Amino acid sequence: MVNELSEYVTDVNADIAKKSIRCFGTIIIRLPSLSKTVSAHLRNFLSLQINYVTTETIKVLKDILRKYPEFVEDFVPFVSKIGLE
């Protein structure tokens, strides 16, 4: 399910991509058992260098990190690279 959903993130339709990313946020908040898998996908989205994907992923991360502050260290290296490449 999560792998199929991640394929929509690179869809040519930006609205579909954004909705898919928001679904990842919902999944990780409601199903913490999938947190490692979902956070790996979110980190990959940050490296895609697609502006709307990066923006939406950061928005989703904001909510995730409010609920799970222990994930901060997982995302700092990826977020710090945004705009430098």
PyMOL Python script that loads the backbone (N, CA, C, O; Angstrom):
from pymol import cmd

cmd.read_pdbstr("""\
ATOM      1  N   MET A   1       0.824  -1.187   0.000  1.00  0.00           N
ATOM      2  CA  MET A   1       0.000   0.000   0.000  1.00  0.00           C
ATOM      3  C   MET A   1       0.872   1.256   0.000  1.00  0.00           C
ATOM      4  O   MET A   1       0.657   2.156  -0.812  1.00  0.00           O
ATOM      5  N   VAL A   2       1.845   1.324   0.896  1.00  0.00           N
ATOM      6  CA  VAL A   2       2.696   2.511   1.007  1.00  0.00           C
ATOM      7  C   VAL A   2       3.551   2.678  -0.238  1.00  0.00           C
ATOM      8  O   VAL A   2       3.743   3.799  -0.710  1.00  0.00           O
ATOM      9  N   ASN A   3       4.063   1.587  -0.772  1.00  0.00           N
ATOM     10  CA  ASN A   3       4.889   1.671  -1.986  1.00  0.00           C
ATOM     11  C   ASN A   3       4.086   2.187  -3.170  1.00  0.00           C
ATOM     12  O   ASN A   3       4.570   3.005  -3.951  1.00  0.00           O
ATOM     13  N   GLU A   4       2.857   1.704  -3.296  1.00  0.00           N
ATOM     14  CA  GLU A   4       2.011   2.173  -4.395  1.00  0.00           C
ATOM     15  C   GLU A   4       1.692   3.658  -4.226  1.00  0.00           C
ATOM     16  O   GLU A   4       1.696   4.416  -5.196  1.00  0.00           O
ATOM     17  N   LEU A   5       1.423   4.056  -3.008  1.00  0.00           N
ATOM     18  CA  LEU A   5       1.118   5.459  -2.728  1.00  0.00           C
ATOM     19  C   LEU A   5       2.308   6.354  -3.060  1.00  0.00           C
ATOM     20  O   LEU A   5       2.127   7.479  -3.528  1.00  0.00           O
ATOM     21  N   SER A   6       3.502   5.871  -2.825  1.00  0.00           N
ATOM     22  CA  SER A   6       4.696   6.684  -3.110  1.00  0.00           C
ATOM     23  C   SER A   6       4.882   6.922  -4.605  1.00  0.00           C
ATOM     24  O   SER A   6       5.501   7.907  -5.004  1.00  0.00           O
ATOM     25  N   GLU A   7       4.358   6.038  -5.419  1.00  0.00           N
ATOM     26  CA  GLU A   7       4.453   6.222  -6.869  1.00  0.00           C
ATOM     27  C   GLU A   7       3.655   7.440  -7.330  1.00  0.00           C
ATOM     28  O   GLU A   7       4.010   8.073  -8.324  1.00  0.00           O
ATOM     29  N   TYR A   8       2.599   7.764  -6.626  1.00  0.00           N
ATOM     30  CA  TYR A   8       1.776   8.923  -6.990  1.00  0.00           C
ATOM     31  C   TYR A   8       2.487  10.243  -6.708  1.00  0.00           C
ATOM     32  O   TYR A   8       2.114  11.276  -7.262  1.00  0.00           O
ATOM     33  N   VAL A   9       3.496  10.218  -5.859  1.00  0.00           N
ATOM     34  CA  VAL A   9       4.209  11.448  -5.506  1.00  0.00           C
ATOM     35  C   VAL A   9       4.925  12.026  -6.718  1.00  0.00           C
ATOM     36  O   VAL A   9       5.075  13.244  -6.822  1.00  0.00           O
ATOM     37  N   THR A  10       5.363  11.185  -7.621  1.00  0.00           N
ATOM     38  CA  THR A  10       6.050  11.669  -8.822  1.00  0.00           C
ATOM     39  C   THR A  10       5.098  11.803 -10.016  1.00  0.00           C
ATOM     40  O   THR A  10       5.542  11.958 -11.154  1.00  0.00           O
ATOM     41  N   ASP A  11       3.817  11.745  -9.758  1.00  0.00           N
ATOM     42  CA  ASP A  11       2.811  11.911 -10.807  1.00  0.00           C
ATOM     43  C   ASP A  11       2.925  13.312 -11.402  1.00  0.00           C
ATOM     44  O   ASP A  11       3.303  14.257 -10.709  1.00  0.00           O
ATOM     45  N   VAL A  12       2.603  13.443 -12.672  1.00  0.00           N
ATOM     46  CA  VAL A  12       2.672  14.752 -13.330  1.00  0.00           C
ATOM     47  C   VAL A  12       1.631  15.726 -12.788  1.00  0.00           C
ATOM     48  O   VAL A  12       1.785  16.940 -12.924  1.00  0.00           O
ATOM     49  N   ASN A  13       0.593  15.210 -12.187  1.00  0.00           N
ATOM     50  CA  ASN A  13      -0.440  16.045 -11.591  1.00  0.00           C
ATOM     51  C   ASN A  13      -0.009  16.407 -10.166  1.00  0.00           C
ATOM     52  O   ASN A  13       0.046  15.545  -9.289  1.00  0.00           O
ATOM     53  N   ALA A  14       0.294  17.676  -9.950  1.00  0.00           N
ATOM     54  CA  ALA A  14       0.796  18.135  -8.650  1.00  0.00           C
ATOM     55  C   ALA A  14      -0.218  17.911  -7.530  1.00  0.00           C
ATOM     56  O   ALA A  14       0.168  17.616  -6.399  1.00  0.00           O
ATOM     57  N   ASP A  15      -1.509  18.046  -7.831  1.00  0.00           N
ATOM     58  CA  ASP A  15      -2.528  17.845  -6.798  1.00  0.00           C
ATOM     59  C   ASP A  15      -2.532  16.406  -6.292  1.00  0.00           C
ATOM     60  O   ASP A  15      -2.669  16.166  -5.092  1.00  0.00           O
ATOM     61  N   ILE A  16      -2.384  15.464  -7.195  1.00  0.00           N
ATOM     62  CA  ILE A  16      -2.328  14.054  -6.794  1.00  0.00           C
ATOM     63  C   ILE A  16      -1.084  13.805  -5.945  1.00  0.00           C
ATOM     64  O   ILE A  16      -1.144  13.104  -4.935  1.00  0.00           O
ATOM     65  N   ALA A  17       0.023  14.372  -6.355  1.00  0.00           N
ATOM     66  CA  ALA A  17       1.271  14.209  -5.598  1.00  0.00           C
ATOM     67  C   ALA A  17       1.116  14.768  -4.189  1.00  0.00           C
ATOM     68  O   ALA A  17       1.513  14.121  -3.220  1.00  0.00           O
ATOM     69  N   LYS A  18       0.550  15.949  -4.068  1.00  0.00           N
ATOM     70  CA  LYS A  18       0.381  16.578  -2.760  1.00  0.00           C
ATOM     71  C   LYS A  18      -0.552  15.769  -1.858  1.00  0.00           C
ATOM     72  O   LYS A  18      -0.286  15.605  -0.668  1.00  0.00           O
ATOM     73  N   LYS A  19      -1.634  15.273  -2.427  1.00  0.00           N
ATOM     74  CA  LYS A  19      -2.566  14.463  -1.643  1.00  0.00           C
ATOM     75  C   LYS A  19      -1.901  13.174  -1.175  1.00  0.00           C
ATOM     76  O   LYS A  19      -2.147  12.716  -0.060  1.00  0.00           O
ATOM     77  N   SER A  20      -1.074  12.600  -2.008  1.00  0.00           N
ATOM     78  CA  SER A  20      -0.352  11.384  -1.629  1.00  0.00           C
ATOM     79  C   SER A  20       0.580  11.652  -0.451  1.00  0.00           C
ATOM     80  O   SER A  20       0.652  10.854   0.484  1.00  0.00           O
ATOM     81  N   ILE A  21       1.282  12.759  -0.498  1.00  0.00           N
ATOM     82  CA  ILE A  21       2.196  13.113   0.590  1.00  0.00           C
ATOM     83  C   ILE A  21       1.414  13.340   1.881  1.00  0.00           C
ATOM     84  O   ILE A  21       1.853  12.918   2.951  1.00  0.00           O
ATOM     85  N   ARG A  22       0.276  13.991   1.792  1.00  0.00           N
ATOM     86  CA  ARG A  22      -0.555  14.196   2.983  1.00  0.00           C
ATOM     87  C   ARG A  22      -1.038  12.864   3.542  1.00  0.00           C
ATOM     88  O   ARG A  22      -1.172  12.712   4.757  1.00  0.00           O
ATOM     89  N   CYS A  23      -1.300  11.899   2.665  1.00  0.00           N
ATOM     90  CA  CYS A  23      -1.698  10.564   3.124  1.00  0.00           C
ATOM     91  C   CYS A  23      -0.580   9.902   3.924  1.00  0.00           C
ATOM     92  O   CYS A  23      -0.845   9.203   4.902  1.00  0.00           O
ATOM     93  N   PHE A  24       0.659  10.121   3.515  1.00  0.00           N
ATOM     94  CA  PHE A  24       1.780   9.584   4.280  1.00  0.00           C
ATOM     95  C   PHE A  24       1.784  10.157   5.691  1.00  0.00           C
ATOM     96  O   PHE A  24       2.055   9.443   6.656  1.00  0.00           O
ATOM     97  N   GLY A  25       1.486  11.436   5.807  1.00  0.00           N
ATOM     98  CA  GLY A  25       1.407  12.055   7.131  1.00  0.00           C
ATOM     99  C   GLY A  25       0.314  11.440   7.974  1.00  0.00           C
ATOM    100  O   GLY A  25       0.508  11.190   9.163  1.00  0.00           O
ATOM    101  N   THR A  26      -0.831  11.195   7.368  1.00  0.00           N
ATOM    102  CA  THR A  26      -1.943  10.571   8.092  1.00  0.00           C
ATOM    103  C   THR A  26      -1.576   9.159   8.523  1.00  0.00           C
ATOM    104  O   THR A  26      -1.879   8.748   9.643  1.00  0.00           O
ATOM    105  N   ILE A  27      -0.931   8.423   7.641  1.00  0.00           N
ATOM    106  CA  ILE A  27      -0.553   7.046   7.960  1.00  0.00           C
ATOM    107  C   ILE A  27       0.397   7.004   9.147  1.00  0.00           C
ATOM    108  O   ILE A  27       0.187   6.227  10.078  1.00  0.00           O
ATOM    109  N   ILE A  28       1.430   7.823   9.127  1.00  0.00           N
ATOM    110  CA  ILE A  28       2.424   7.760  10.193  1.00  0.00           C
ATOM    111  C   ILE A  28       1.841   8.204  11.543  1.00  0.00           C
ATOM    112  O   ILE A  28       2.262   7.714  12.591  1.00  0.00           O
ATOM    113  N   ILE A  29       0.881   9.122  11.517  1.00  0.00           N
ATOM    114  CA  ILE A  29       0.271   9.591  12.764  1.00  0.00           C
ATOM    115  C   ILE A  29      -0.718   8.570  13.308  1.00  0.00           C
ATOM    116  O   ILE A  29      -0.804   8.371  14.520  1.00  0.00           O
ATOM    117  N   ARG A  30      -1.452   7.931  12.432  1.00  0.00           N
ATOM    118  CA  ARG A  30      -2.468   6.974  12.889  1.00  0.00           C
ATOM    119  C   ARG A  30      -1.935   5.556  13.063  1.00  0.00           C
ATOM    120  O   ARG A  30      -2.479   4.784  13.853  1.00  0.00           O
ATOM    121  N   LEU A  31      -0.883   5.206  12.336  1.00  0.00           N
ATOM    122  CA  LEU A  31      -0.317   3.856  12.419  1.00  0.00           C
ATOM    123  C   LEU A  31       1.176   3.931  12.735  1.00  0.00           C
ATOM    124  O   LEU A  31       2.010   3.758  11.846  1.00  0.00           O
ATOM    125  N   PRO A  32       1.506   4.185  13.982  1.00  0.00           N
ATOM    126  CA  PRO A  32       2.917   4.346  14.334  1.00  0.00           C
ATOM    127  C   PRO A  32       3.770   3.113  14.020  1.00  0.00           C
ATOM    128  O   PRO A  32       4.993   3.220  13.929  1.00  0.00           O
ATOM    129  N   SER A  33       3.153   1.969  13.857  1.00  0.00           N
ATOM    130  CA  SER A  33       3.913   0.753  13.519  1.00  0.00           C
ATOM    131  C   SER A  33       4.573   0.864  12.141  1.00  0.00           C
ATOM    132  O   SER A  33       5.533   0.149  11.854  1.00  0.00           O
ATOM    133  N   LEU A  34       4.067   1.750  11.298  1.00  0.00           N
ATOM    134  CA  LEU A  34       4.638   1.955   9.974  1.00  0.00           C
ATOM    135  C   LEU A  34       5.576   3.159   9.920  1.00  0.00           C
ATOM    136  O   LEU A  34       5.969   3.590   8.835  1.00  0.00           O
ATOM    137  N   SER A  35       5.933   3.698  11.070  1.00  0.00           N
ATOM    138  CA  SER A  35       6.694   4.949  11.100  1.00  0.00           C
ATOM    139  C   SER A  35       8.047   4.846  10.404  1.00  0.00           C
ATOM    140  O   SER A  35       8.448   5.788   9.720  1.00  0.00           O
ATOM    141  N   LYS A  36       8.752   3.752  10.552  1.00  0.00           N
ATOM    142  CA  LYS A  36      10.069   3.625   9.905  1.00  0.00           C
ATOM    143  C   LYS A  36       9.930   3.604   8.390  1.00  0.00           C
ATOM    144  O   LYS A  36      10.696   4.263   7.686  1.00  0.00           O
ATOM    145  N   THR A  37       8.967   2.858   7.888  1.00  0.00           N
ATOM    146  CA  THR A  37       8.744   2.764   6.450  1.00  0.00           C
ATOM    147  C   THR A  37       8.313   4.107   5.874  1.00  0.00           C
ATOM    148  O   THR A  37       8.846   4.557   4.860  1.00  0.00           O
ATOM    149  N   VAL A  38       7.353   4.737   6.522  1.00  0.00           N
ATOM    150  CA  VAL A  38       6.824   6.011   6.030  1.00  0.00           C
ATOM    151  C   VAL A  38       7.886   7.101   6.109  1.00  0.00           C
ATOM    152  O   VAL A  38       8.020   7.898   5.180  1.00  0.00           O
ATOM    153  N   SER A  39       8.642   7.147   7.199  1.00  0.00           N
ATOM    154  CA  SER A  39       9.665   8.191   7.306  1.00  0.00           C
ATOM    155  C   SER A  39      10.753   8.008   6.250  1.00  0.00           C
ATOM    156  O   SER A  39      11.319   8.993   5.775  1.00  0.00           O
ATOM    157  N   ALA A  40      11.054   6.768   5.878  1.00  0.00           N
ATOM    158  CA  ALA A  40      12.025   6.533   4.801  1.00  0.00           C
ATOM    159  C   ALA A  40      11.509   7.102   3.478  1.00  0.00           C
ATOM    160  O   ALA A  40      12.270   7.706   2.722  1.00  0.00           O
ATOM    161  N   HIS A  41      10.240   6.914   3.204  1.00  0.00           N
ATOM    162  CA  HIS A  41       9.644   7.475   1.984  1.00  0.00           C
ATOM    163  C   HIS A  41       9.681   9.001   2.022  1.00  0.00           C
ATOM    164  O   HIS A  41      10.014   9.636   1.021  1.00  0.00           O
ATOM    165  N   LEU A  42       9.347   9.587   3.155  1.00  0.00           N
ATOM    166  CA  LEU A  42       9.359  11.043   3.264  1.00  0.00           C
ATOM    167  C   LEU A  42      10.767  11.600   3.053  1.00  0.00           C
ATOM    168  O   LEU A  42      10.931  12.639   2.412  1.00  0.00           O
ATOM    169  N   ARG A  43      11.768  10.927   3.578  1.00  0.00           N
ATOM    170  CA  ARG A  43      13.149  11.372   3.347  1.00  0.00           C
ATOM    171  C   ARG A  43      13.492  11.299   1.863  1.00  0.00           C
ATOM    172  O   ARG A  43      14.176  12.177   1.337  1.00  0.00           O
ATOM    173  N   ASN A  44      13.021  10.261   1.193  1.00  0.00           N
ATOM    174  CA  ASN A  44      13.251  10.149  -0.251  1.00  0.00           C
ATOM    175  C   ASN A  44      12.558  11.276  -1.015  1.00  0.00           C
ATOM    176  O   ASN A  44      13.097  11.790  -1.996  1.00  0.00           O
ATOM    177  N   PHE A  45      11.378  11.653  -0.568  1.00  0.00           N
ATOM    178  CA  PHE A  45      10.659  12.749  -1.241  1.00  0.00           C
ATOM    179  C   PHE A  45      11.454  14.046  -1.159  1.00  0.00           C
ATOM    180  O   PHE A  45      11.459  14.832  -2.106  1.00  0.00           O
ATOM    181  N   LEU A  46      12.122  14.273  -0.038  1.00  0.00           N
ATOM    182  CA  LEU A  46      12.913  15.493   0.125  1.00  0.00           C
ATOM    183  C   LEU A  46      14.080  15.547  -0.850  1.00  0.00           C
ATOM    184  O   LEU A  46      14.552  16.630  -1.195  1.00  0.00           O
ATOM    185  N   SER A  47      14.544  14.396  -1.291  1.00  0.00           N
ATOM    186  CA  SER A  47      15.686  14.372  -2.208  1.00  0.00           C
ATOM    187  C   SER A  47      15.274  14.418  -3.682  1.00  0.00           C
ATOM    188  O   SER A  47      16.139  14.427  -4.557  1.00  0.00           O
ATOM    189  N   LEU A  48      13.983  14.447  -3.969  1.00  0.00           N
ATOM    190  CA  LEU A  48      13.517  14.452  -5.357  1.00  0.00           C
ATOM    191  C   LEU A  48      13.777  15.779  -6.071  1.00  0.00           C
ATOM    192  O   LEU A  48      13.836  15.820  -7.300  1.00  0.00           O
ATOM    193  N   GLN A  49      13.928  16.839  -5.323  1.00  0.00           N
ATOM    194  CA  GLN A  49      14.171  18.169  -5.879  1.00  0.00           C
ATOM    195  C   GLN A  49      13.047  18.638  -6.813  1.00  0.00           C
ATOM    196  O   GLN A  49      13.290  19.222  -7.869  1.00  0.00           O
ATOM    197  N   ILE A  50      11.832  18.364  -6.390  1.00  0.00           N
ATOM    198  CA  ILE A  50      10.637  18.873  -7.060  1.00  0.00           C
ATOM    199  C   ILE A  50      10.006  19.834  -6.057  1.00  0.00           C
ATOM    200  O   ILE A  50       9.625  19.422  -4.961  1.00  0.00           O
ATOM    201  N   ASN A  51       9.896  21.094  -6.419  1.00  0.00           N
ATOM    202  CA  ASN A  51       9.490  22.124  -5.457  1.00  0.00           C
ATOM    203  C   ASN A  51       8.208  21.800  -4.710  1.00  0.00           C
ATOM    204  O   ASN A  51       8.188  21.861  -3.481  1.00  0.00           O
ATOM    205  N   TYR A  52       7.138  21.457  -5.415  1.00  0.00           N
ATOM    206  CA  TYR A  52       5.876  21.210  -4.726  1.00  0.00           C
ATOM    207  C   TYR A  52       5.931  19.958  -3.852  1.00  0.00           C
ATOM    208  O   TYR A  52       5.226  19.878  -2.846  1.00  0.00           O
ATOM    209  N   VAL A  53       6.754  18.987  -4.221  1.00  0.00           N
ATOM    210  CA  VAL A  53       6.918  17.783  -3.395  1.00  0.00           C
ATOM    211  C   VAL A  53       7.671  18.144  -2.117  1.00  0.00           C
ATOM    212  O   VAL A  53       7.280  17.730  -1.025  1.00  0.00           O
ATOM    213  N   THR A  54       8.734  18.903  -2.249  1.00  0.00           N
ATOM    214  CA  THR A  54       9.507  19.323  -1.080  1.00  0.00           C
ATOM    215  C   THR A  54       8.652  20.156  -0.139  1.00  0.00           C
ATOM    216  O   THR A  54       8.657  19.929   1.071  1.00  0.00           O
ATOM    217  N   THR A  55       7.923  21.110  -0.681  1.00  0.00           N
ATOM    218  CA  THR A  55       7.077  21.978   0.139  1.00  0.00           C
ATOM    219  C   THR A  55       6.033  21.180   0.893  1.00  0.00           C
ATOM    220  O   THR A  55       5.853  21.372   2.095  1.00  0.00           O
ATOM    221  N   GLU A  56       5.350  20.296   0.207  1.00  0.00           N
ATOM    222  CA  GLU A  56       4.291  19.510   0.849  1.00  0.00           C
ATOM    223  C   GLU A  56       4.875  18.550   1.886  1.00  0.00           C
ATOM    224  O   GLU A  56       4.267  18.319   2.931  1.00  0.00           O
ATOM    225  N   THR A  57       6.034  17.999   1.604  1.00  0.00           N
ATOM    226  CA  THR A  57       6.681  17.091   2.554  1.00  0.00           C
ATOM    227  C   THR A  57       7.054  17.832   3.830  1.00  0.00           C
ATOM    228  O   THR A  57       6.878  17.302   4.927  1.00  0.00           O
ATOM    229  N   ILE A  58       7.567  19.054   3.698  1.00  0.00           N
ATOM    230  CA  ILE A  58       7.907  19.859   4.871  1.00  0.00           C
ATOM    231  C   ILE A  58       6.656  20.168   5.695  1.00  0.00           C
ATOM    232  O   ILE A  58       6.697  20.130   6.924  1.00  0.00           O
ATOM    233  N   LYS A  59       5.557  20.470   5.025  1.00  0.00           N
ATOM    234  CA  LYS A  59       4.295  20.726   5.735  1.00  0.00           C
ATOM    235  C   LYS A  59       3.869  19.501   6.535  1.00  0.00           C
ATOM    236  O   LYS A  59       3.445  19.620   7.685  1.00  0.00           O
ATOM    237  N   VAL A  60       3.982  18.325   5.923  1.00  0.00           N
ATOM    238  CA  VAL A  60       3.606  17.079   6.591  1.00  0.00           C
ATOM    239  C   VAL A  60       4.558  16.796   7.759  1.00  0.00           C
ATOM    240  O   VAL A  60       4.130  16.355   8.826  1.00  0.00           O
ATOM    241  N   LEU A  61       5.840  17.054   7.548  1.00  0.00           N
ATOM    242  CA  LEU A  61       6.820  16.832   8.616  1.00  0.00           C
ATOM    243  C   LEU A  61       6.527  17.677   9.846  1.00  0.00           C
ATOM    244  O   LEU A  61       6.742  17.238  10.977  1.00  0.00           O
ATOM    245  N   LYS A  62       6.040  18.879   9.623  1.00  0.00           N
ATOM    246  CA  LYS A  62       5.691  19.763  10.738  1.00  0.00           C
ATOM    247  C   LYS A  62       4.715  19.065  11.679  1.00  0.00           C
ATOM    248  O   LYS A  62       4.900  19.093  12.896  1.00  0.00           O
ATOM    249  N   ASP A  63       3.690  18.448  11.133  1.00  0.00           N
ATOM    250  CA  ASP A  63       2.690  17.764  11.949  1.00  0.00           C
ATOM    251  C   ASP A  63       3.255  16.491  12.586  1.00  0.00           C
ATOM    252  O   ASP A  63       2.968  16.180  13.742  1.00  0.00           O
ATOM    253  N   ILE A  64       4.051  15.774  11.821  1.00  0.00           N
ATOM    254  CA  ILE A  64       4.638  14.534  12.337  1.00  0.00           C
ATOM    255  C   ILE A  64       5.565  14.838  13.511  1.00  0.00           C
ATOM    256  O   ILE A  64       5.523  14.153  14.533  1.00  0.00           O
ATOM    257  N   LEU A  65       6.392  15.853  13.367  1.00  0.00           N
ATOM    258  CA  LEU A  65       7.366  16.169  14.411  1.00  0.00           C
ATOM    259  C   LEU A  65       6.710  16.747  15.664  1.00  0.00           C
ATOM    260  O   LEU A  65       7.280  16.681  16.753  1.00  0.00           O
ATOM    261  N   ARG A  66       5.544  17.299  15.513  1.00  0.00           N
ATOM    262  CA  ARG A  66       4.790  17.729  16.703  1.00  0.00           C
ATOM    263  C   ARG A  66       4.360  16.515  17.524  1.00  0.00           C
ATOM    264  O   ARG A  66       4.395  16.537  18.754  1.00  0.00           O
ATOM    265  N   LYS A  67       3.961  15.473  16.835  1.00  0.00           N
ATOM    266  CA  LYS A  67       3.502  14.272  17.537  1.00  0.00           C
ATOM    267  C   LYS A  67       4.673  13.375  17.941  1.00  0.00           C
ATOM    268  O   LYS A  67       4.651  12.769  19.012  1.00  0.00           O
ATOM    269  N   TYR A  68       5.684  13.291  17.093  1.00  0.00           N
ATOM    270  CA  TYR A  68       6.832  12.417  17.344  1.00  0.00           C
ATOM    271  C   TYR A  68       8.136  13.225  17.285  1.00  0.00           C
ATOM    272  O   TYR A  68       8.876  13.121  16.306  1.00  0.00           O
ATOM    273  N   PRO A  69       8.422  14.013  18.299  1.00  0.00           N
ATOM    274  CA  PRO A  69       9.649  14.821  18.264  1.00  0.00           C
ATOM    275  C   PRO A  69      10.924  13.989  18.190  1.00  0.00           C
ATOM    276  O   PRO A  69      11.980  14.508  17.828  1.00  0.00           O
ATOM    277  N   GLU A  70      10.841  12.721  18.525  1.00  0.00           N
ATOM    278  CA  GLU A  70      12.021  11.847  18.443  1.00  0.00           C
ATOM    279  C   GLU A  70      12.480  11.606  17.003  1.00  0.00           C
ATOM    280  O   GLU A  70      13.584  11.105  16.790  1.00  0.00           O
ATOM    281  N   PHE A  71      11.663  11.949  16.026  1.00  0.00           N
ATOM    282  CA  PHE A  71      12.033  11.786  14.615  1.00  0.00           C
ATOM    283  C   PHE A  71      12.872  12.941  14.079  1.00  0.00           C
ATOM    284  O   PHE A  71      13.344  12.882  12.943  1.00  0.00           O
ATOM    285  N   VAL A  72      13.061  13.972  14.862  1.00  0.00           N
ATOM    286  CA  VAL A  72      13.797  15.153  14.388  1.00  0.00           C
ATOM    287  C   VAL A  72      15.158  14.755  13.839  1.00  0.00           C
ATOM    288  O   VAL A  72      15.539  15.193  12.754  1.00  0.00           O
ATOM    289  N   GLU A  73      15.881  13.945  14.564  1.00  0.00           N
ATOM    290  CA  GLU A  73      17.229  13.554  14.137  1.00  0.00           C
ATOM    291  C   GLU A  73      17.218  12.789  12.807  1.00  0.00           C
ATOM    292  O   GLU A  73      18.199  12.825  12.064  1.00  0.00           O
ATOM    293  N   ASP A  74      16.118  12.102  12.509  1.00  0.00           N
ATOM    294  CA  ASP A  74      16.016  11.362  11.248  1.00  0.00           C
ATOM    295  C   ASP A  74      15.924  12.293  10.043  1.00  0.00           C
ATOM    296  O   ASP A  74      16.334  11.930   8.941  1.00  0.00           O
ATOM    297  N   PHE A  75      15.383  13.496  10.255  1.00  0.00           N
ATOM    298  CA  PHE A  75      15.118  14.389   9.131  1.00  0.00           C
ATOM    299  C   PHE A  75      16.066  15.574   9.019  1.00  0.00           C
ATOM    300  O   PHE A  75      16.153  16.181   7.952  1.00  0.00           O
ATOM    301  N   VAL A  76      16.771  15.918  10.074  1.00  0.00           N
ATOM    302  CA  VAL A  76      17.653  17.088  10.056  1.00  0.00           C
ATOM    303  C   VAL A  76      18.639  17.053   8.887  1.00  0.00           C
ATOM    304  O   VAL A  76      18.759  18.057   8.184  1.00  0.00           O
ATOM    305  N   PRO A  77      19.344  15.954   8.648  1.00  0.00           N
ATOM    306  CA  PRO A  77      20.303  15.962   7.528  1.00  0.00           C
ATOM    307  C   PRO A  77      19.655  16.217   6.170  1.00  0.00           C
ATOM    308  O   PRO A  77      20.268  16.818   5.287  1.00  0.00           O
ATOM    309  N   PHE A  78      18.418  15.761   6.005  1.00  0.00           N
ATOM    310  CA  PHE A  78      17.738  15.911   4.725  1.00  0.00           C
ATOM    311  C   PHE A  78      17.172  17.320   4.564  1.00  0.00           C
ATOM    312  O   PHE A  78      17.255  17.909   3.486  1.00  0.00           O
ATOM    313  N   VAL A  79      16.600  17.850   5.632  1.00  0.00           N
ATOM    314  CA  VAL A  79      16.020  19.191   5.571  1.00  0.00           C
ATOM    315  C   VAL A  79      17.130  20.232   5.428  1.00  0.00           C
ATOM    316  O   VAL A  79      16.954  21.232   4.731  1.00  0.00           O
ATOM    317  N   SER A  80      18.251  20.010   6.071  1.00  0.00           N
ATOM    318  CA  SER A  80      19.345  20.990   6.006  1.00  0.00           C
ATOM    319  C   SER A  80      19.937  21.099   4.610  1.00  0.00           C
ATOM    320  O   SER A  80      20.559  22.113   4.294  1.00  0.00           O
ATOM    321  N   LYS A  81      19.767  20.096   3.772  1.00  0.00           N
ATOM    322  CA  LYS A  81      20.297  20.128   2.411  1.00  0.00           C
ATOM    323  C   LYS A  81      19.386  20.838   1.418  1.00  0.00           C
ATOM    324  O   LYS A  81      19.798  21.135   0.296  1.00  0.00           O
ATOM    325  N   ILE A  82      18.166  21.107   1.820  1.00  0.00           N
ATOM    326  CA  ILE A  82      17.200  21.744   0.915  1.00  0.00           C
ATOM    327  C   ILE A  82      17.707  23.120   0.521  1.00  0.00           C
ATOM    328  O   ILE A  82      18.069  23.930   1.375  1.00  0.00           O
ATOM    329  N   GLY A  83      17.728  23.370  -0.751  1.00  0.00           N
ATOM    330  CA  GLY A  83      18.165  24.656  -1.268  1.00  0.00           C
ATOM    331  C   GLY A  83      19.653  24.762  -1.500  1.00  0.00           C
ATOM    332  O   GLY A  83      20.119  25.739  -2.087  1.00  0.00           O
ATOM    333  N   LEU A  84      20.413  23.773  -1.051  1.00  0.00           N
ATOM    334  CA  LEU A  84      21.866  23.814  -1.232  1.00  0.00           C
ATOM    335  C   LEU A  84      22.308  23.085  -2.492  1.00  0.00           C
ATOM    336  O   LEU A  84      23.435  23.265  -2.953  1.00  0.00           O
ATOM    337  N   GLU A  85      21.445  22.281  -3.038  1.00  0.00           N
ATOM    338  CA  GLU A  85      21.838  21.463  -4.195  1.00  0.00           C
ATOM    339  C   GLU A  85      21.483  22.148  -5.486  1.00  0.00           C
ATOM    340  O   GLU A  85      21.739  21.608  -6.562  1.00  0.00           O
TER     341      GLU A  85
END
""", "prot")
cmd.dss("prot")
cmd.show_as("cartoon", "prot")
cmd.util.cbc("prot")
cmd.orient("prot")
